[in-house]
């Protein structure tokens, strides 16, 4: 029985090799660092845009109040 174990060969089929390649590719994550930096930059830009929108919304409300007050004074 011990001789049988020594002479047995492990063979990998095409499917097994593809599966191994996919696992290696998934865990090596090539180029993912660049993508993560870009996403982080985009999130930062979106945050800045939201703040800018809030400021502009406040300015519009102030201007609308002034216009309504001017119409009321006429």
Secondary structure as GFF3:
##gff-version 3
##sequence-region A 1 74
A	DSSP	alpha_helix	2	7	.	.	.	ID=ss1
A	DSSP	alpha_helix	14	28	.	.	.	ID=ss2
A	DSSP	alpha_helix	32	73	.	.	.	ID=ss3
###
